[in-house]
Amino acid sequence: MTSAEPMRPAVPRTFEATASVLAAFQLVEDAHYLGSDRRPRRHRARTMAERAVADRKLARALRAS
């Protein structure tokens, strides 16, 4: 190796680690969203609808104040 050649990094490339971290994070998020127990689809839909209504009420209250 001459001084004109770039040195190889001593640590693994970051994109390899980032992909693993993102995959693990996605698995955690999926598990959180779907829940550990299998609820009926309508229950999840109702929960999301209730959250949407609560978000709209909060936004309306913040605009009014």
Secondary structure, DSSP 8 states (H G I E B T S, - for coil): --TTS----SS--HHHHHHHHHHHHHHHHHHHHH-SS---HHHHHHHHHHHHHHHHHHHHHHHH-
